[in-house]
């Protein structure tokens, strides 16, 4: 797969420098937070520029990850990447258990009601305190709770279709 067609998964965001030896503070999007450190190679992406990085060391602290990557050895170099996304190719994610899906795999799926009415496509997902929410964009934007069985009746990743029990006029 070429770099242009490769699907990237964002696992975190560089939120600051940590210390003076090139360490990053990273807001991890993984659960648990420390799972970000399971990936030994990261791609830092920011405003059209990328940098391949090899993880040297890291730890989870106070809800964030502190990490050191090869080749970034001082605070100024680390500060240059503040705001960058930490990404990996989709194929590096481990397989899901039955009934589980990655959010990234839901993005772009068509959403239809149980009556077959097309509502749009999943643009993104939001984490809320109660449950995750599909942001579906069609003729208008809809926020649909991702509640298995009650609202989300079927997810077919092969066909890229999600069937929901949701009123078309809501």
GIJODA-V549731 format. One line per field, one symbol per residue. ss: DSSP state (H for helix, E for strand, L for the rest). phi: phi as a letter, one per 20 degrees, with the letter a starting at -180 (. if undefined). burial: + if it has 24 or more other ideal C-beta (glycine too) atoms within 12 Angstrom, else -. A space follows every 10 residues. Layout:
BEGIN
ss: ???
phi: ???
burial: ???
END
This chain:
BEGIN
ss: LLLLLLLEEE EEEEEEEELL LLEEEEEELL LLHHHHHHLL EEEEEELLEE EEEEEEEEEE ELLEEEEEEL LLLLHHHHHL LLLLEEEEEH HHLLLLLLLL LLHHHHLLLE EEELLLLEEE EEEEEEELLL LEEEEEELLL EEEEELLELL LEEEEELLLL EEEELLLLLL
phi: .fffefedde drbfdrecmd dnfddceeee cfgffgffde cddecblndc bfcdfearbe blncddccdf nddbgfffff dfnfeeccfg fefffefgnd beggfefnff dcffenffep cfeaccecfe afceeddcfb ecddfedgmf deebcdffem cddcebffee
burial: -------+++ +++++-++-- -+++++++++ --+--++-+- -++++----- +-+-+--+-- ---++++++- -+----++-- ++-+++++-- --+------- +++++++-++ +++-----++ +++-+----- -+++++---- -+++++---- ++--+----- ++++++----
END
